[in-house]
Amino acid sequence: MRKEWINDDAVVNEGGALAPVAEAAAPQGRGSSGVSRRTFMKAAAGSGLVLGFFVSGGGRFAQAQPAQKPVYQPNAFLRIAPDNTVTVQVNRLEFGQGVQTALPILIAEELDADWSQMRGELAPAGDPYKDPGFGIQMTGGSNTMRSSWQQYREIGARARAMLVAAAAAEWKVSPDQVKASKGILTGPAGQRATYGAMADAAMKLPMPESVKLKDPKDFVLIGKPVPRLDARAKTTGTQQFGMDFKPAGTKVAVVARPPVFGAKVAKLDAAKAKAIPGVTDVLEVATDRGGRGVAVIATGYWPAKQGRDALNVQWDTSAVDKVDTKKQMAEYRALAQKTGQPAKTADTSKLKGAARKISAVYEFPYLAHAPMEPLNCVIDLRADSCEVWAGSQFQTLDQAAVARTVGMKPEQVTLHTMMAGGGFGRRAVPSSDYLVEAANLAAAYKAAGKSGPLKVIWSREDDIKGGYYRPSHVHRAEVGLDAKGNIVAWDHTIVGQPILVGTPFEQFMVKNGVDATMVEGMGEPYDVPMNLTVHNVKANVPVLWWRSVGSTHTAFVMETLIDEAAQIAKMDPVAYRKKLIDAKHTRVHAALDLAVEQSGYGKKKLPKGQAWGVAVHESFNTVVAYVVTASLKGNTPKLHTVTAGVHCNTAVNPLTVAAQVQGAALMGLGMTLPGAAVTLKDGVVDQQNFGDYTLARMPDMPEITVHIVPSTEPPTGMGEPGLPPLAPAYANAIAKLTGKRLRKLPFDVAGTVKA
């Protein structure tokens, strides 16, 4: 695989998934002022500079609560030790997307630190680390760089100013005579001191009211390929993930969950389970969505699993709905023929007399997140406190949920953020399902007179069958074109389960009954008269955001329909897109132009049997365009090359940007492969493991090159935007080879329809 801006850590990485609302641009140049809105924090023990403060403005979500004043939250700090190492508290979850390197880059840039002395630590749940836009500590919506760009740079700049001031005072010179570079302070007469040596003195000084941030032309680290701080630990197998953590005296627990979501235990015989050597306890516990399950606790995972396998449980499913995928999709298709709740309005009267029409129905299945590291956590419930170790994307919500479950206040619960092996949104659950379950188990364990830490482990089967999937959807589209191929009317309906209803995000992301995540990506950047309605469906299947959220299906529909319209208009699909994309969408044009130019599209002759495919999509304020090549052998398609054009404004670390695009593209490819679907029969999930739930594997990986549009504007998100346009670009290439259009994911080439 050819790589651009790639090092050994450019593997399948990812970000979480939470659809953002539009963001106001963070101010540049001078930092925010107003000391009353900042807090100066000193270390409880040890020496060194510890800096944290309130930062105004950075990362606000202007459309979320426009009538309210910006929320000021203490959201970061750093520590400079006597040995000159600088440790940055990372207020997010690191699960492959690179924040444990990117956030220290922002501080090191303005601090003028020596990069070899930078360190990153994942911060525990706490008020100083809350996202200023959402008001909670979280990782999602490809939001880290957007929210942290101004804030973390200001932290570095303020720390640098305090170090300079401390040195100037000691050397009895003016601050402008002191130079700071690579962790060293230098005076006009040759005086020298390390940051670590000056940190204690700097800590005693007041913070400056304002600081001037660097001009982008002076960046030393930002925009340069910087190897990741966690690369060595991960490649040598020494990195500790949540699954690796097991304090002394820990017992391991696995839970037998009901086969239908929300079902209960009717009858339990635990005799055989208790007879397994190493099994210490069998307890009935509350599970997600009002269900009941059975926990087996043992001295290790294997005896716990054996004990669970030996359980004799009869389940009561009488009070819960039992979803059947075939019936559900038939109902969705029927509902799609009816007008739903308006999301966009446009005149559709020209459909009747249109010269050409596209009538299409698209189907998308439930999808499991399937991170490489299944869910797990360690919980230690004591008399007046509780300690939790977990790879949480929602530290604030999870901390509060655990506290509520065990009858404590949030401040009595310490939640340590552990490195996680993937998530794709599954570790950002508004219901905190797996942590609430663990807390219920800890409470039951304590009620049984037991104490000590419990480690709750989900198996791969538990993970695949355990719920919180990307919702299934049906789209129905009627597109009218005139004799010249211009789109004159577009009537569209989407059917599916809403994600945000009943969550803390409902109040500003569900409007007039329309879940913003269901319709994101529909219409723009194209100038088309779209009338869009939605049907919100209830089903007894837990649903959640999945990497790139609604764009997982909306981008596929938009980009294949636009491609089909170009075919009807007898126009080149790139030229057709550029004609429909308003000139104001300069970033979309730039990303598409870059991908086209670098791929050789329209200039390079492809091998016989191969075809080009194109797609472009903006999500999380980042534009990714793909130009791909594919072939077909029988009914089996093969993706050969992917050329990406990316516009994410400032690429803080081009290595990470490229890695994110590669990982997202591979995950997007996975959506197209046979078996990439979660199905249900009589309420029970059919799939169990990677033998019957398909993920993309190494042989599926195409050659990927990533090209980034240069920019000095504040960065936008990168964890998710690389996923949406891959599948439609691939589908468009297949359509050129077959003359037929794909209307479903995963692909069913044999069942395609004539365009």
LORO-588676 format. One record per residue (C-alpha): residue in three letters; z, x, y. Coordinates in steps of 0.1 Angstrom, whole numbers, plus 5000, padded with zeros to 4 digits. Layout:
ALAZXY
...
This chain:
MET500050005000
ARG499050155033
LYS501650135060
GLU501750175098
TRP505050245114
ILE506750255080
ASN509250475064
ASP511050465030
ASP513150175042
ALA510149945048
VAL510849725019
VAL510949345016
ASN513449265044
GLU514148945061
GLY515948735087
GLY517748415084
ALA516348085095
LEU517347865123
ALA514947695146
PRO515647795182
VAL515047595214
ALA513147755243
GLU514948045260
ALA515148155296
ALA514048505301
ALA517048745303
PRO517248925336
GLN516249295338
GLY517149585361
ARG520649545374
GLY523349415351
SER525449105357
SER528449135380
GLY531748955385
VAL534649145369
SER536648825365
ARG534248725338
ARG534749035318
THR537549165295
PHE538549525291
MET539949575256
LYS541949875244
ALA542349995209
ALA545549885192
ALA545750225175
GLY543950565178
SER542050705207
GLY538650655221
LEU536750425244
VAL536650065233
LEU534649845255
GLY533949475255
PHE533149225282
PHE531648895291
VAL527948915299
SER526248645319
GLY522848505313
GLY521448695283
GLY519948485257
ARG520648145272
PHE518747845257
ALA517547675288
GLN516547355271
ALA519647315249
GLN522147205276
PRO520247225309
ALA522847045330
GLN525647275321
LYS526547615335
PRO525847925314
VAL528447995288
TYR530048335292
GLN531348485259
PRO532748825251
ASN530148935226
ALA530149305219
PHE532149625220
LEU531749995210
ARG534150275200
ILE533750635209
ALA535850855187
PRO537151205194
ASP534551355171
ASN531851205194
THR530650945169
VAL529850605185
THR530550305164
VAL528949975174
GLN530349645164
VAL527349445152
ASN528049075158
ARG525448955132
LEU524948965095
GLU522849245082
PHE520849125052
GLY517749335054
GLN516449255088
GLY517749575105
VAL520249465131
GLN522749725120
THR520249975134
ALA518649775162
LEU521749685181
PRO523050045181
ILE519650145194
LEU520149925225
ILE523550075232
ALA522550435225
GLU519550405248
GLU521650315278
LEU524650525268
ASP522350835264
ALA524150905231
ASP523051135204
TRP521350915178
SER522651125149
GLN526251025160
MET525650655161
ARG527250415136
GLY527150045130
GLU529849815116
LEU529549445109
ALA531949265130
PRO534449005115
ALA534448645127
GLY535848645162
ASP535348505197
PRO534048835212
TYR531048815189
LYS529748465195
ASP526048415203
PRO525848315240
GLY523148065234
PHE524647865206
GLY528347945213
ILE529048045178
GLN528848375159
MET525748345138
THR522548515126
GLY519548285126
GLY516448175144
SER515248535147
ASN517648535177
THR519448875176
MET517149075198
ARG516548795223
SER520248735228
SER521449095226
TRP518749265246
GLN520549245280
GLN524149235266
TYR524049535244
ARG522149745269
GLU524749665295
ILE527549765272
GLY525950105268
ALA525250145305
ARG528850055315
ALA530350285289
ARG528050565302
ALA529150495338
MET532850505329
LEU532350835310
VAL530550985340
ALA533250865364
ALA535951015342
ALA534251345341
ALA533651345378
ALA537251275385
GLU538451555362
TRP535951805377
LYS536451685412
VAL532851615419
SER530851305427
PRO529551095398
ASP525951155408
GLN526551525401
VAL527351455365
LYS524551435339
ALA524851255306
SER522551325277
LYS522851305239
GLY526551255240
ILE527251545264
LEU528451535300
THR527451825322
GLY528851915357
PRO527152095386
ALA528952415379
GLY528152415342
GLN531152215331
ARG530652045297
ALA532451775278
THR531651555249
TYR531851185252
GLY534551185226
ALA536651435246
MET536351215278
ALA536750875261
ASP540450845266
ALA540250915303
ALA537250685307
MET539250405290
LYS541750415319
LEU539150345345
PRO538049995357
MET534649885346
PRO531949905373
GLU530949575388
SER527249645382
VAL525049895364
LYS521349975366
LEU519549965333
LYS516750205325
ASP513150135334
PRO511150095302
LYS509150405310
ASP512250605306
PHE513150475271
VAL513950745246
LEU514750535216
ILE513650175223
GLY510050135212
LYS510050445190
PRO510150445152
VAL513850505144
PRO514950545107
ARG517550285098
LEU521150375097
ASP521650205063
ALA518550355047
ARG520250635028
ALA523050415015
LYS520650155002
THR518150394987
THR520950594969
GLY522750284956
THR525950354975
GLN525650065000
GLN528449804993
PHE527249444993
GLY529449144990
MET528749134953
ASP530149484950
PHE533449404967
LYS536449354944
PRO539949434957
ALA542649534933
GLY544049254913
THR541049024918
LYS540248754893
VAL536648634889
ALA535748264890
VAL532548084881
VAL532147704886
ALA530447454863
ARG528847224889
PRO527546874882
PRO523846854871
VAL523146584898
PHE524246654933
GLY527546474941
ALA528346374905
LYS531846404891
VAL533646504860
ALA534046214835
LYS535746404807
LEU536746764802
ASP537646954771
ALA538547314780
ALA540047424747
LYS537147654737
ALA536947804772
LYS540647884773
ALA540248054739
ILE537848314753
PRO539648654757
GLY540148724794
VAL540048354806
THR543248284825
ASP542647944841
VAL540447634840
LEU540747414870
GLU538847104882
VAL537747154918
ALA535946974946
THR532347074950
ASP529647014977
ARG528546664987
GLY531646484973
GLY531146614938
ARG533646764913
GLY533247064891
VAL535147284868
ALA536147644876
VAL536747904850
ILE538848204861
ALA539048524842
THR539548894844
GLY535848964849
TYR532548794853
TRP531448804817
PRO534548634802
ALA534348384831
LYS530748304822
GLN531448284785
GLY534348044792
ARG532147824814
ASP529447824786
ALA532147704762
LEU533247414783
ASN532747064770
VAL532146854801
GLN530846504804
TRP529546414838
ASP529646084857
THR526346044876
SER526545664880
ALA527345664917
VAL524645904929
ASP520945874935
LYS518746064910
VAL515646204927
ASP512446224908
THR509846454924
LYS506746264912
LYS508145934925
GLN509346094957
MET505946234965
ALA504245904958
GLU506645734982
TYR505945995008
ARG502245955005
ALA502545585009
LEU504845615039
ALA502545875055
GLN499945595059
LYS502245415083
THR503145505119
GLY506545665123
GLN508845775151
PRO506745915180
ALA506946285185
LYS503746335206
THR501646065221
ALA497846075226
ASP494945835227
THR493445795192
SER490845535202
LYS487945785198
LEU488745825161
LYS486845505153
GLY483545625168
ALA483845995160
ALA480646165147
ARG482646355121
LYS486046305106
ILE488546505086
SER490946285066
ALA493546495048
VAL496846455030
TYR498946765025
GLU501846805001
PHE504647065002
PRO507447094976
TYR511147184978
LEU511647564979
ALA514747764969
HIS515848054991
ALA516348274960
PRO517848584977
MET518148894954
GLU521948874958
PRO523148534948
LEU526048364967
ASN529448514963
CYS532748554982
VAL536248694978
ILE539048474990
ASP542848554991
LEU544948255001
ARG548548345011
ALA551448145024
ASP550448155060
SER547148325061
CYS543848355043
GLU541448645040
VAL537748605031
TRP535048855024
ALA531448705025
GLY527948775037
SER528048495062
GLN525348395087
PHE527648145103
GLN530948325108
THR532448085133
LEU531547765113
ASP532547925080
GLN535848055094
ALA536747705107
ALA535547535075
VAL537747755053
ALA540747695077
ARG540247325076
THR539947315038
VAL543247515032
GLY545147345060
MET545347635085
LYS544147715119
PRO540947925123
GLU543048215137
GLN544948225104
VAL541748295085
THR540248645086
LEU536548645077
HIS535148985070
THR531349005073
MET529849185042
MET526449335039
ALA524249075021
GLY521249114998
GLY519048855015
GLY519648505026
PHE516548345042
GLY518848085057
ARG520948005026
ARG523948185040
ALA523747975072
VAL524847635059
PRO526447395085
SER528547245057
SER529747595046
ASP529247465011
TYR529947764990
LEU532847885011
VAL534447545012
GLU534147534974
ALA535847874972
ALA538547754995
ASN539147444974
LEU539347664944
ALA541847894961
ALA543947604971
ALA543947464935
TYR544847814922
LYS547747834946
ALA548847484937
ALA548947594900
GLY551447864910
LYS549048154910
SER548248404937
GLY545948694944
PRO542348734954
LEU539648534937
LYS536048634936
VAL533648344932
ILE530248444918
TRP527148234916
SER524748324888
ARG520948324894
GLU520847984876
ASP523547854899
ASP521647974929
ILE518247814919
LYS519847484908
GLY522547484935
GLY520847304963
TYR520047354999
TYR516247384997
ARG513447385021
PRO512647005023
SER509546865006
HIS506946715030
VAL503846515032
HIS501346535061
ARG498646285068
ALA495946385093
GLU492946205108
VAL490946425130
GLY487846305149
LEU485146535162
ASP482146475183
ALA478546575175
LYS479246925190
GLY482346985169
ASN484846925196
ILE488046755186
VAL488246425204
ALA491246255186
TRP493946355162
ASP496346115145
HIS499046275124
THR502146175105
ILE504846385088
VAL507246255061
GLY510246445050
GLN514046495051
PRO515446615085
ILE517446925084
LEU519546895116
VAL520846535114
GLY524546555108
THR524946915119
PRO526347075151
PHE522747135162
GLU521746765162
GLN522946695197
PHE520246915213
MET517646955186
VAL517146595175
LYS515746375202
ASN514746015199
GLY515046045161
VAL512746345158
ASP514146665143
ALA512646945162
THR512347165131
MET510046905114
VAL507446915141
GLU507647265155
GLY504247435155
MET502247115156
GLY499547105183
GLU500047415204
PRO498547655213
TYR495447445208
ASP494247205234
VAL493846905211
PRO494746535218
MET497346495190
ASN499246175184
LEU502246275161
THR504846055144
VAL507446135118
HIS509345945091
ASN512846075083
VAL513746015047
LYS517146025030
ALA517346184995
ASN520146314973
VAL518946664976
PRO520646915000
VAL518147065024
LEU518347355048
TRP516247575070
TRP514147825050
ARG512648135065
SER510548015095
VAL511847665090
GLY509247395099
SER506547645105
THR506447695067
HIS504447375065
THR503147295100
ALA501347625104
PHE499547575071
VAL498347225082
MET497347335117
GLU495547655107
THR493647505078
LEU492547195098
ILE491447405127
ASP489447625103
GLU487847325088
ALA486947185122
ALA485347525130
GLN483247485098
ILE482147145108
ALA481247275143
LYS479247555126
MET481247805147
ASP482948135137
PRO486548045131
VAL487848315155
ALA485548205183
TYR486447835176
ARG490147915179
LYS489748115211
LYS487747825226
LEU490647585218
ILE493447815229
ASP494247775266
ALA493948095286
LYS497648065296
HIS498448155260
THR497748525267
ARG500048655239
VAL498248435213
HIS494948575224
ALA496248925224
ALA497648905189
LEU494548745175
ASP492248995192
LEU494249285179
ALA494249165143
VAL490449095145
GLU489749435160
GLN491849635136
SER490549445105
GLY486949505112
TYR486349135110
GLY482649045117
LYS481649415116
LYS482749545082
LYS480849445051
LEU483149315024
PRO482649384987
LYS480749114968
GLY482948814959
GLN485348864988
ALA485748655020
TRP487648665053
GLY490448435062
VAL492048395096
ALA495248225110
VAL497448265140
HIS500748105147
GLU503648135172
SER507148075160
PHE510548195175
ASN508548305206
THR506548565186
VAL502948545178
VAL501548675145
ALA497848665137
TYR496548755102
VAL493048855092
VAL492948865054
THR490448935026
ALA490548754993
SER488548694961
LEU488448444933
LYS488248494895
GLY487848164879
ASN490547954894
THR492748244902
PRO492748374937
LYS493648734947
LEU494748854981
HIS493449204988
THR494149305024
VAL496249165053
THR495849295089
ALA498449175113
GLY498349155150
VAL501949105164
HIS503149015199
CYS506949025200
ASN507149165235
THR509149495234
ALA509249625198
VAL512749765198
ASN512149955166
PRO508449945154
LEU509650045119
THR511649725116
VAL508949505131
ALA506449635105
ALA508949595077
GLN509749235088
VAL506049145088
GLN505449295054
GLY508449115039
ALA507548785055
ALA503948815045
LEU504948875009
MET507348575010
GLY504548365025
LEU502248474997
GLY504948364973
MET504648014985
THR501047994972
LEU501648114937
PRO501747874907
GLY505347784899
ALA506547834935
ALA508147484937
VAL511547324930
THR511146994912
LEU513546724900
LYS513646474872
ASP516446214870
GLY518246404898
VAL518346734879
VAL516547044891
ASP514047164865
GLN513947524875
GLN516647774864
ASN515648134870
PHE512748354879
GLY511148274846
ASP510247924859
TYR510647964897
THR507948204909
LEU508448474935
ALA505848714946
ARG506049044927
MET504749394932
PRO501349334916
ASP500849044940
MET501349264971
PRO498149324991
GLU497449615014
ILE499149535047
THR498649705080
VAL500749595111
HIS499549645146
ILE501849565176
VAL500649455211
PRO502249685236
SER504649515260
THR507749595282
GLU508949235283
PRO512349145267
PRO511949125229
THR511448805209
GLY512248725173
MET510848915143
GLY512748795112
GLU510648495105
PRO507348485125
GLY505448685099
LEU505648415073
PRO503848105085
PRO500248225091
LEU499848405057
ALA499348115034
PRO496747935057
ALA494848255063
TYR494648305025
ALA493647935020
ASN490947975046
ALA489448265027
ILE489448074995
ALA487747775012
LYS484948005021
LEU484548114985
THR484747764970
GLY483547534997
LYS486647324991
ARG489847295010
LEU493347344997
ARG495747065005
LYS498847164986
LEU501347444983
PRO501547614959
PHE497747654955
ASP495847454930
VAL492347584932
ALA491147364903
GLY492347054922
THR490847144956
VAL488846884975
LYS485346914989
ALA485446995026
